[in-house]
Each structure stands twice: as C-alpha cells, then as structure tokens.
C-alpha cells in the first residue's frame, strides 16, 4: 500500500493540473471501488471548482467551491494519470505506466482540457464526498494523530505521545492515533538512522521529568528526513506505486534496512547484519549491532 511519501508525491503531481480548475464532466465506469460511490457522485462534482488539493495521512483532499471535499484513498494499487489531447503528460523518468482501460474506473474532465484518470486494478481505493466544514471531525479523520511533516511534530511531541508507553517503539510509531501516515517502510528506515531498536519500549524516549531524551530528538529528526528524502525521490516503487506523471519512484534504492535481510549494515564501521523479525504481523528490518 502506498505510504505517506507516495501519496504526497501524487498530490504534488496532481495539484498543477487540478487546483483552480473545474470539473466539466465526471465519469464513473463502475458503481463502486472498495466502497460504493456517494449518491449522485458525478452530478455533485460537475461544475465544481477545485480550490485546494491537500493531504491528511494517506488521504488526498480536494476542497471544492460548493462546500464539499472530495476525499480519495489509493488503496493497494490505485494511481492517477493526467492526460491532455490524448497523451499522458511526460514522466520525469523513463518508465511507461500501464494503461489498461479495464482498470480506468473514474475519469475527471477539467475545463483546462486535461483529464485526470483513476486506475485501480485491485479496486481497494475509495472516493467519498464530505462537508468541508468540520472535516477534521469526520470519522475518517477525527482519531488521526499528528502529521509527521507538520511544524507540531518534534521531539517534545514524541515525548508527550510516548510518555509511560511500554509498547514496542515500532508499534507505537505505526499507531495512526499517535502519528498519522507513518508506514512500515519508513519507520524501519527512520529507526535505523536514529540507531533505535524496533523492540525498544516507546516510553524510554522520555526522561523522568517527561522531557524528550536525545534518542527522541534523533528519531524525530530521522523521521522528517526520511520522509522528505522519499518525497524528493518520488516515493518507493514497490508493486503498484506510480506517480501522477507515470514515473516510478526510486527511494527504494536508498533503503538502508528495509527488505535487506542478511545484508551487511551500511552504517560505517558497523559490522552488523540486517535481520528480519515479525511484529504485529508486519516485517521489521533492523541491525541488532547498532540499533539499541
């Protein structure tokens, strides 16, 4: 499933084509994705102007001038492509996007002449319409934690979130009620950068006075750096992810630990070997020699 950097990469790719434009026609080629489309979905979108395209956790949010927001989730295999005059906009990297028409489930025609096409072979994505006012209290969003790329996310916030927690650090970081949007890949990578074991108790990042430790500061910094680098690289191409222009992300070539079981730890002067363990049904990759 696409993680935060992949979704943010898609948002940045779609924004120039969508923000400030109006839907002139919306076509749904089936009645549902993971869930049914809202009542009168195409009708409610047609003629509406897209005022902003933002992201919350792994959701794309298109705020419309009619007071509703189009909420989109990519699911396991969803992707968008932007077409103009019958041609897909040129990718930044030389990778061709599959364009099987059978999997093109939603087509948004814009007043600029461009079309935004949603393709989803597995149909695990979703699209809903929700009132823009009070969107933060919608059931999808009201329990989500802090955004890890926001100004509010720092070592002090980590300390507040993890104070007294005996949960393994990896599990605490994946808890969407604490931190929104963090996924398995980037948590593994951030923990390696911060030299922290995924098995360590989350509460050990907080001192006796409730203040963040140096480890908390290192982890907050590592999370932000890993996410920003992954976004700059266009995300990680694992299975189905594509950017909005059809290009493949390439951050997977910079993985230090994820999916590298048995490889030597890339940290200078570390002689450890990357191992794989299972935590809550998810694979964790780390170096026992330098991650404590």
C-alpha atoms as a printed R data frame, in Angstrom:
    type eleno elety resid chain resno       x       y       z
1   ATOM     1    CA   UNK     A     1   0.000   0.000   0.000
2   ATOM     2    CA   UNK     A     2   1.344   3.490  -0.806
3   ATOM     3    CA   UNK     A     3   2.730   5.233   2.261
4   ATOM     4    CA   UNK     A     4   2.807   8.932   3.096
5   ATOM     5    CA   UNK     A     5   5.651   9.884   0.690
6   ATOM     6    CA   UNK     A     6   3.933   8.137  -2.215
7   ATOM     7    CA   UNK     A     7   0.623   9.878  -1.516
8   ATOM     8    CA   UNK     A     8   2.345  13.253  -1.106
9   ATOM     9    CA   UNK     A     9   4.198  12.672  -4.379
10  ATOM    10    CA   UNK     A    10   0.892  12.000  -6.137
11  ATOM    11    CA   UNK     A    11  -0.627  15.134  -4.565
12  ATOM    12    CA   UNK     A    12   2.211  17.297  -5.841
13  ATOM    13    CA   UNK     A    13   1.869  15.774  -9.286
14  ATOM    14    CA   UNK     A    14  -1.882  16.363  -9.474
15  ATOM    15    CA   UNK     A    15  -2.013  19.855  -7.953
16  ATOM    16    CA   UNK     A    16  -0.838  21.820 -11.038
17  ATOM    17    CA   UNK     A    17  -3.414  20.063 -13.206
18  ATOM    18    CA   UNK     A    18  -6.336  20.311 -10.783
19  ATOM    19    CA   UNK     A    19  -6.150  23.306  -8.447
20  ATOM    20    CA   UNK     A    20  -8.142  26.240  -9.792
21  ATOM    21    CA   UNK     A    21  -9.830  24.094 -12.449
22  ATOM    22    CA   UNK     A    22 -13.449  22.994 -12.740
23  ATOM    23    CA   UNK     A    23 -14.842  19.539 -13.360
24  ATOM    24    CA   UNK     A    24 -16.710  19.708 -16.663
25  ATOM    25    CA   UNK     A    25 -17.601  16.022 -16.704
26  ATOM    26    CA   UNK     A    26 -17.121  13.117 -14.313
27  ATOM    27    CA   UNK     A    27 -17.460   9.515 -15.456
28  ATOM    28    CA   UNK     A    28 -17.624   6.518 -13.118
29  ATOM    29    CA   UNK     A    29 -17.247   3.262 -15.013
30  ATOM    30    CA   UNK     A    30 -18.493   1.054 -12.198
31  ATOM    31    CA   UNK     A    31 -20.681   1.516  -9.156
32  ATOM    32    CA   UNK     A    32 -18.007   1.130  -6.546
33  ATOM    33    CA   UNK     A    33 -14.362   0.775  -5.631
34  ATOM    34    CA   UNK     A    34 -13.729  -0.640  -2.150
35  ATOM    35    CA   UNK     A    35 -16.999   1.020  -1.179
36  ATOM    36    CA   UNK     A    36 -19.835   2.395  -3.356
37  ATOM    37    CA   UNK     A    37 -19.512   5.895  -4.767
38  ATOM    38    CA   UNK     A    38 -21.645   8.501  -2.961
39  ATOM    39    CA   UNK     A    39 -25.152   9.223  -4.223
40  ATOM    40    CA   UNK     A    40 -25.133  11.496  -7.306
41  ATOM    41    CA   UNK     A    41 -21.327  11.478  -7.199
42  ATOM    42    CA   UNK     A    42 -20.753  12.706 -10.757
43  ATOM    43    CA   UNK     A    43 -23.567  15.249 -10.536
44  ATOM    44    CA   UNK     A    44 -22.277  16.753  -7.290
45  ATOM    45    CA   UNK     A    45 -18.785  17.162  -8.739
46  ATOM    46    CA   UNK     A    46 -19.672  18.500 -12.180
47  ATOM    47    CA   UNK     A    47 -19.208  22.264 -12.376
48  ATOM    48    CA   UNK     A    48 -17.366  22.461  -9.072
49  ATOM    49    CA   UNK     A    49 -14.037  24.313  -8.848
50  ATOM    50    CA   UNK     A    50 -11.121  22.694  -7.029
51  ATOM    51    CA   UNK     A    51  -9.901  25.287  -4.531
52  ATOM    52    CA   UNK     A    52  -7.104  23.251  -2.929
53  ATOM    53    CA   UNK     A    53  -5.563  19.796  -3.034
54  ATOM    54    CA   UNK     A    54  -4.109  18.745   0.304
55  ATOM    55    CA   UNK     A    55  -3.220  15.543   2.141
56  ATOM    56    CA   UNK     A    56  -4.183  14.156   5.553
57  ATOM    57    CA   UNK     A    57  -2.317  10.973   6.484
58  ATOM    58    CA   UNK     A    58  -2.701   8.811   3.344
59  ATOM    59    CA   UNK     A    59  -5.814  10.595   2.030
60  ATOM    60    CA   UNK     A    60  -5.940  13.169  -0.785
61  ATOM    61    CA   UNK     A    61  -8.384  16.018  -0.114
62  ATOM    62    CA   UNK     A    62  -9.762  18.128  -2.965
63  ATOM    63    CA   UNK     A    63 -11.641  21.071  -1.430
64  ATOM    64    CA   UNK     A    64 -14.441  22.228  -3.744
65  ATOM    65    CA   UNK     A    65 -16.155  25.596  -4.065
66  ATOM    66    CA   UNK     A    66 -19.535  24.058  -3.269
67  ATOM    67    CA   UNK     A    67 -18.641  23.361   0.351
68  ATOM    68    CA   UNK     A    68 -17.740  19.707  -0.068
69  ATOM    69    CA   UNK     A    69 -14.381  17.924  -0.169
70  ATOM    70    CA   UNK     A    70 -13.564  15.012  -2.430
71  ATOM    71    CA   UNK     A    71 -11.696  12.511  -0.235
72  ATOM    72    CA   UNK     A    72  -9.601   9.986  -2.169
73  ATOM    73    CA   UNK     A    73  -7.613   6.972  -0.978
74  ATOM    74    CA   UNK     A    74  -5.336   4.961  -3.293
75  ATOM    75    CA   UNK     A    75  -5.794   1.637  -1.545
76  ATOM    76    CA   UNK     A    76  -3.354  -1.079  -2.602
77  ATOM    77    CA   UNK     A    77  -2.986  -0.343  -6.302
78  ATOM    78    CA   UNK     A    78  -4.711   2.943  -7.124
79  ATOM    79    CA   UNK     A    79  -2.980   5.554  -9.258
80  ATOM    80    CA   UNK     A    80  -3.801   8.696 -11.214
81  ATOM    81    CA   UNK     A    81  -2.579   9.839 -14.586
82  ATOM    82    CA   UNK     A    82  -3.048  13.220 -16.220
83  ATOM    83    CA   UNK     A    83  -3.861  13.286 -19.934
84  ATOM    84    CA   UNK     A    84  -4.100  16.148 -22.387
85  ATOM    85    CA   UNK     A    85  -5.027  15.858 -26.072
86  ATOM    86    CA   UNK     A    86  -4.997  12.090 -25.738
87  ATOM    87    CA   UNK     A    87  -1.435  11.957 -24.449
88  ATOM    88    CA   UNK     A    88  -0.196  11.206 -20.944
89  ATOM    89    CA   UNK     A    89   1.957  14.022 -19.624
90  ATOM    90    CA   UNK     A    90   5.654  13.166 -19.971
91  ATOM    91    CA   UNK     A    91   7.159  11.358 -16.976
92  ATOM    92    CA   UNK     A    92  10.284  12.640 -15.260
93  ATOM    93    CA   UNK     A    93  11.837   9.186 -15.567
94  ATOM    94    CA   UNK     A    94  11.646   6.763 -18.462
95  ATOM    95    CA   UNK     A    95   9.012   4.357 -17.235
96  ATOM    96    CA   UNK     A    96   5.799   3.578 -19.049
97  ATOM    97    CA   UNK     A    97   2.597   3.459 -16.988
98  ATOM    98    CA   UNK     A    98   0.222   0.574 -17.700
99  ATOM    99    CA   UNK     A    99  -2.967   1.945 -19.205
100 ATOM   100    CA   UNK     A   100  -5.381  -0.991 -19.273
101 ATOM   101    CA   UNK     A   101  -8.744   0.647 -19.896
102 ATOM   102    CA   UNK     A   102 -10.482  -2.081 -17.916
103 ATOM   103    CA   UNK     A   103  -8.928  -0.639 -14.762
104 ATOM   104    CA   UNK     A   104  -9.729   3.027 -15.505
105 ATOM   105    CA   UNK     A   105 -12.633   3.403 -13.102
106 ATOM   106    CA   UNK     A   106 -13.048   7.192 -12.788
107 ATOM   107    CA   UNK     A   107 -12.371   9.942 -15.343
108 ATOM   108    CA   UNK     A   108 -12.385  13.603 -14.330
109 ATOM   109    CA   UNK     A   109 -12.581  16.033 -17.275
110 ATOM   110    CA   UNK     A   110 -11.378  19.558 -16.432
111 ATOM   111    CA   UNK     A   111 -12.102  22.915 -18.017
112 ATOM   112    CA   UNK     A   112  -8.417  23.189 -18.961
113 ATOM   113    CA   UNK     A   113  -8.885  20.360 -21.448
114 ATOM   114    CA   UNK     A   114  -6.958  17.890 -19.296
115 ATOM   115    CA   UNK     A   115  -8.330  14.624 -17.951
116 ATOM   116    CA   UNK     A   116  -7.403  13.011 -14.653
117 ATOM   117    CA   UNK     A   117  -7.895   9.250 -14.805
118 ATOM   118    CA   UNK     A   118  -8.048   6.991 -11.752
119 ATOM   119    CA   UNK     A   119  -6.783   3.464 -12.419
120 ATOM   120    CA   UNK     A   120  -7.087   0.725  -9.785
121 ATOM   121    CA   UNK     A   121  -6.634  -2.954 -10.739
122 ATOM   122    CA   UNK     A   122  -7.462  -4.271  -7.261
123 ATOM   123    CA   UNK     A   123 -10.199  -1.697  -6.533
124 ATOM   124    CA   UNK     A   124  -9.158  -1.213  -2.899
125 ATOM   125    CA   UNK     A   125  -9.190   2.572  -3.254
126 ATOM   126    CA   UNK     A   126 -12.110   4.785  -2.324
127 ATOM   127    CA   UNK     A   127 -13.701   8.155  -3.080
128 ATOM   128    CA   UNK     A   128 -16.241   9.923  -0.907
129 ATOM   129    CA   UNK     A   129 -17.691  13.423  -0.598
130 ATOM   130    CA   UNK     A   130 -17.800  15.062   2.818
131 ATOM   131    CA   UNK     A   131 -18.693  18.564   4.076
132 ATOM   132    CA   UNK     A   132 -15.573  20.721   4.153
133 ATOM   133    CA   UNK     A   133 -16.730  22.445   7.335
134 ATOM   134    CA   UNK     A   134 -15.922  20.142  10.212
135 ATOM   135    CA   UNK     A   135 -13.925  17.731   8.042
136 ATOM   136    CA   UNK     A   136 -11.457  17.174  10.872
137 ATOM   137    CA   UNK     A   137 -14.278  15.573  12.875
138 ATOM   138    CA   UNK     A   138 -15.265  13.180  10.092
139 ATOM   139    CA   UNK     A   139 -14.963   9.515  11.200
140 ATOM   140    CA   UNK     A   140 -12.015   9.046   8.821
141 ATOM   141    CA   UNK     A   141 -10.002  11.840  10.419
142 ATOM   142    CA   UNK     A   142 -11.131  12.574  13.958
143 ATOM   143    CA   UNK     A   143  -8.877   9.959  15.564
144 ATOM   144    CA   UNK     A   144  -5.779  10.590  13.446
145 ATOM   145    CA   UNK     A   145  -2.643  11.767  15.190
146 ATOM   146    CA   UNK     A   146  -0.128  14.484  14.378
147 ATOM   147    CA   UNK     A   147   1.249  14.834  10.851
148 ATOM   148    CA   UNK     A   148   4.953  13.884  10.912
149 ATOM   149    CA   UNK     A   149   5.876  16.655   8.454
150 ATOM   150    CA   UNK     A   150   3.976  19.370  10.311
151 ATOM   151    CA   UNK     A   151   5.511  22.081  12.489
152 ATOM   152    CA   UNK     A   152   3.843  20.449  15.501
153 ATOM   153    CA   UNK     A   153   5.904  17.278  15.155
154 ATOM   154    CA   UNK     A   154   9.150  17.358  17.116
155 ATOM   155    CA   UNK     A   155  10.936  15.608  19.980
156 ATOM   156    CA   UNK     A   156   8.686  17.220  22.581
157 ATOM   157    CA   UNK     A   157   5.585  15.952  20.782
158 ATOM   158    CA   UNK     A   158   7.095  12.472  20.610
159 ATOM   159    CA   UNK     A   159   7.739  12.584  24.338
160 ATOM   160    CA   UNK     A   160   4.148  13.589  25.023
161 ATOM   161    CA   UNK     A   161   2.852  10.791  22.797
162 ATOM   162    CA   UNK     A   162   5.073   8.074  24.258
163 ATOM   163    CA   UNK     A   163   5.197   9.004  27.943
164 ATOM   164    CA   UNK     A   164   4.620   5.878  30.004
165 ATOM   165    CA   UNK     A   165   4.160   3.664  26.939
166 ATOM   166    CA   UNK     A   166   5.535   0.135  27.234
167 ATOM   167    CA   UNK     A   167   4.588  -0.607  23.626
168 ATOM   168    CA   UNK     A   168   7.477  -1.575  21.324
169 ATOM   169    CA   UNK     A   169   8.749   1.528  19.581
170 ATOM   170    CA   UNK     A   170   7.953   0.234  16.103
171 ATOM   171    CA   UNK     A   171   4.340  -0.480  17.056
172 ATOM   172    CA   UNK     A   172   3.937   2.920  18.714
173 ATOM   173    CA   UNK     A   173   5.197   4.695  15.589
174 ATOM   174    CA   UNK     A   174   2.728   2.804  13.401
175 ATOM   175    CA   UNK     A   175  -0.208   3.731  15.653
176 ATOM   176    CA   UNK     A   176  -2.185   6.158  13.488
177 ATOM   177    CA   UNK     A   177  -3.832   7.675  16.559
178 ATOM   178    CA   UNK     A   178  -0.410   8.895  17.645
179 ATOM   179    CA   UNK     A   179   1.225   9.796  14.321
180 ATOM   180    CA   UNK     A   180  -0.771   9.924  11.088
181 ATOM   181    CA   UNK     A   181   0.544   8.416   7.878
182 ATOM   182    CA   UNK     A   182   3.705   6.661   9.014
183 ATOM   183    CA   UNK     A   183   4.050   3.237   7.406
184 ATOM   184    CA   UNK     A   184   6.224   0.183   7.794
185 ATOM   185    CA   UNK     A   185   8.945   1.035   5.278
186 ATOM   186    CA   UNK     A   186   9.793   4.494   6.537
187 ATOM   187    CA   UNK     A   187   9.557   3.577  10.212
188 ATOM   188    CA   UNK     A   188  12.178   0.860   9.639
189 ATOM   189    CA   UNK     A   189  14.415   3.363   7.848
190 ATOM   190    CA   UNK     A   190  13.983   6.112  10.452
191 ATOM   191    CA   UNK     A   191  14.714   3.776  13.349
192 ATOM   192    CA   UNK     A   192  17.966   2.727  11.692
193 ATOM   193    CA   UNK     A   193  19.031   6.336  11.211
194 ATOM   194    CA   UNK     A   194  18.253   7.099  14.850
195 ATOM   195    CA   UNK     A   195  20.076   3.912  15.986
196 ATOM   196    CA   UNK     A   196  16.988   2.678  17.830
197 ATOM   197    CA   UNK     A   197  15.719  -0.882  18.011
198 ATOM   198    CA   UNK     A   198  12.117  -1.530  16.933
199 ATOM   199    CA   UNK     A   199  11.821  -3.681  20.069
200 ATOM   200    CA   UNK     A   200  12.710  -0.886  22.479
201 ATOM   201    CA   UNK     A   201   9.889   0.383  24.707
202 ATOM   202    CA   UNK     A   202   8.453   3.654  23.389
203 ATOM   203    CA   UNK     A   203   8.433   5.158  26.874
204 ATOM   204    CA   UNK     A   204  12.228   5.053  27.051
205 ATOM   205    CA   UNK     A   205  12.302   8.117  24.786
206 ATOM   206    CA   UNK     A   206  11.034  10.164  27.739
207 ATOM   207    CA   UNK     A   207  13.077  11.018  30.837
208 ATOM   208    CA   UNK     A   208  11.854  11.007  34.435
209 ATOM   209    CA   UNK     A   209  10.666  14.609  34.121
210 ATOM   210    CA   UNK     A   210   8.638  13.903  30.990
211 ATOM   211    CA   UNK     A   211  11.117  15.614  28.678
212 ATOM   212    CA   UNK     A   212  12.377  14.100  25.420
213 ATOM   213    CA   UNK     A   213  15.687  12.253  25.518
214 ATOM   214    CA   UNK     A   214  18.426  12.647  22.932
215 ATOM   215    CA   UNK     A   215  17.072   9.489  21.319
216 ATOM   216    CA   UNK     A   216  13.683  11.184  20.910
217 ATOM   217    CA   UNK     A   217  15.333  14.152  19.225
218 ATOM   218    CA   UNK     A   218  17.294  11.845  16.927
219 ATOM   219    CA   UNK     A   219  14.153   9.909  15.997
220 ATOM   220    CA   UNK     A   220  12.029  12.984  15.289
221 ATOM   221    CA   UNK     A   221  14.799  14.311  13.041
222 ATOM   222    CA   UNK     A   222  15.232  10.948  11.298
223 ATOM   223    CA   UNK     A   223  11.504  10.588  10.586
224 ATOM   224    CA   UNK     A   224  11.315  14.011   8.971
225 ATOM   225    CA   UNK     A   225  14.498  13.460   6.940
226 ATOM   226    CA   UNK     A   226  13.467  10.035   5.656
227 ATOM   227    CA   UNK     A   227  10.018  11.255   4.597
228 ATOM   228    CA   UNK     A   228  11.362  14.382   2.894
229 ATOM   229    CA   UNK     A   229  14.038  12.416   1.035
230 ATOM   230    CA   UNK     A   230  11.487   9.831  -0.073
231 ATOM   231    CA   UNK     A   231   9.163  12.555  -1.381
232 ATOM   232    CA   UNK     A   232  12.044  14.173  -3.274
233 ATOM   233    CA   UNK     A   233  12.811  10.755  -4.795
234 ATOM   234    CA   UNK     A   234   9.200  10.277  -5.880
235 ATOM   235    CA   UNK     A   235   8.469   7.613  -3.272
236 ATOM   236    CA   UNK     A   236   9.365   3.941  -3.384
237 ATOM   237    CA   UNK     A   237   8.324   1.707  -6.252
238 ATOM   238    CA   UNK     A   238   7.074  -1.434  -4.549
239 ATOM   239    CA   UNK     A   239   4.485  -3.403  -6.506
240 ATOM   240    CA   UNK     A   240   1.960  -0.905  -7.874
241 ATOM   241    CA   UNK     A   241   3.023   2.618  -6.952
242 ATOM   242    CA   UNK     A   242   3.251   5.188  -9.747
243 ATOM   243    CA   UNK     A   243   3.469   8.967  -9.602
244 ATOM   244    CA   UNK     A   244   0.815  11.119 -11.237
245 ATOM   245    CA   UNK     A   245   3.023  11.532 -14.314
246 ATOM   246    CA   UNK     A   246   3.533   7.790 -14.675
247 ATOM   247    CA   UNK     A   247   7.079   7.816 -13.316
248 ATOM   248    CA   UNK     A   248   8.431   5.308 -10.864
249 ATOM   249    CA   UNK     A   249   9.770   6.494  -7.531
250 ATOM   250    CA   UNK     A   250  13.277   5.368  -6.677
251 ATOM   251    CA   UNK     A   251  13.763   5.818  -2.919
252 ATOM   252    CA   UNK     A   252  13.900   2.013  -2.591
253 ATOM   253    CA   UNK     A   253  17.444   2.226  -3.964
254 ATOM   254    CA   UNK     A   254  18.384   4.161  -0.819
255 ATOM   255    CA   UNK     A   255  16.929   1.673   1.670
256 ATOM   256    CA   UNK     A   256  19.375   1.017   4.488
257 ATOM   257    CA   UNK     A   257  17.479  -1.850   6.117
258 ATOM   258    CA   UNK     A   258  14.036  -2.434   4.619
259 ATOM   259    CA   UNK     A   259  13.850  -5.746   2.731
260 ATOM   260    CA   UNK     A   260  17.634  -6.238   3.170
261 ATOM   261    CA   UNK     A   261  17.618  -9.265   5.460
262 ATOM   262    CA   UNK     A   262  21.059 -10.863   5.573
263 ATOM   263    CA   UNK     A   263  22.865  -7.845   4.111
264 ATOM   264    CA   UNK     A   264  25.673  -6.049   5.882
265 ATOM   265    CA   UNK     A   265  24.616  -2.958   7.815
266 ATOM   266    CA   UNK     A   266  25.520   0.081   5.675
267 ATOM   267    CA   UNK     A   267  26.468   2.206   8.672
268 ATOM   268    CA   UNK     A   268  30.204   2.992   8.556
269 ATOM   269    CA   UNK     A   269  32.269   0.832  10.924
270 ATOM   270    CA   UNK     A   270  29.251  -1.264  11.906
271 ATOM   271    CA   UNK     A   271  29.860  -4.966  11.378
272 ATOM   272    CA   UNK     A   272  26.265  -5.973  11.972
273 ATOM   273    CA   UNK     A   273  23.899  -7.836   9.670
274 ATOM   274    CA   UNK     A   274  20.337  -6.802   8.894
275 ATOM   275    CA   UNK     A   275  17.753  -9.159  10.390
276 ATOM   276    CA   UNK     A   276  14.033  -9.544   9.878
277 ATOM   277    CA   UNK     A   277  11.568 -10.087  12.697
278 ATOM   278    CA   UNK     A   278   7.762 -10.014  12.754
279 ATOM   279    CA   UNK     A   279   5.912  -7.526  14.954
280 ATOM   280    CA   UNK     A   280   2.115  -7.483  14.965
281 ATOM   281    CA   UNK     A   281   2.093  -9.312  11.660
282 ATOM   282    CA   UNK     A   282   4.467  -6.819   9.977
283 ATOM   283    CA   UNK     A   283   8.086  -7.363   8.985
284 ATOM   284    CA   UNK     A   284  10.643  -5.261  10.843
285 ATOM   285    CA   UNK     A   285  14.155  -4.950   9.433
286 ATOM   286    CA   UNK     A   286  16.979  -3.648  11.626
287 ATOM   287    CA   UNK     A   287  20.600  -4.067  12.676
288 ATOM   288    CA   UNK     A   288  20.917  -5.528  16.201
289 ATOM   289    CA   UNK     A   289  24.533  -4.360  16.374
290 ATOM   290    CA   UNK     A   290  23.920  -0.614  16.112
291 ATOM   291    CA   UNK     A   291  20.199  -0.253  16.906
292 ATOM   292    CA   UNK     A   292  19.683  -0.436  20.650
